[in-house]
Amino acid sequence: MGKVIVDNRSSMDDAFAVGLALDVIRGGRVSNWGKQYCYLSFFELANTGKRIGVATDLNKCSDRFIVYDDGGTNG
């Protein structure tokens, strides 16, 4: 089992950020020819129009998930 780092740069609380990282992990290693979790995922929060992004980095001994507020617009 490897080390997982969740770097919460969003306005959401840490528990929510960890939950989003878990959703990405459940999706499996689909980027970098099956070596890395999805490079970039977006989650839209119900009834708010707000989106949260989760970017990943593959390090030598860990996977890093960077959770951030998406400043873009939908549409």
N, C-alpha and C positions, 0 to 999 in steps of 0.2 A: 504494500500500500504506500502511496506517495503522500507528499505533503501538499495541502491545499491552502492557498492564501486568498482571502477575500478582502480586497481594498475598497472600502465603501467611501466613495467620493460623492455620493448622492445625498439628497435631502431626506431620504428614507432612513428608518432606524436599522441597526445592524442585523436584527433578526430577519427583517424583510430582505435585506441584501443577501444574506446567506441563503434564504429560500430561493431567490432568483438564480444564484450560483448553482444550487442543487438542481433546479430545472434544466440548466444547461448541461450539467453532469449527466442527468438522466437521458439527455439526447444523445449521449455517446461522443466518442472521438470521431468527428466527421470532417475535420479540416487537416491540412498538411498530410494528406494521404493516410488518414486514420491514426495519426500520432497525437493530435491536439483536439481539444474541445472546440466547438464552433468559434471562429475568430471574433464574430460580432453578432450579438442577438439583441433584439428589441422587444420590450414588453410594454403593452399599453394598459394603463390602469383604468379599470372600469369606471365609467361616468365622470371622468376627470379630463380626458383628452391628453393627459400627461403620459410621456413615454420615458422609460428607463432603459438605458443601454448596459449591456454586459460584454466587455471585451476580455479576451484571454491572451495570456502569454504562457509559453511553455519554457520553463527553465530546466536546468540540468536535473534537479532533484525535486521539482515542485511544479504545480500548475497555479497560476495567478489569475484571479477573476477581478476585474476592475469594474465596479458598478457606478454609474454616473447618470445624472439627469440629462436627458436629450433636449437640447435647446432648439431643435428644428421644429418644423410644423408638419402636421399630417396633411396629406392631400396632394 
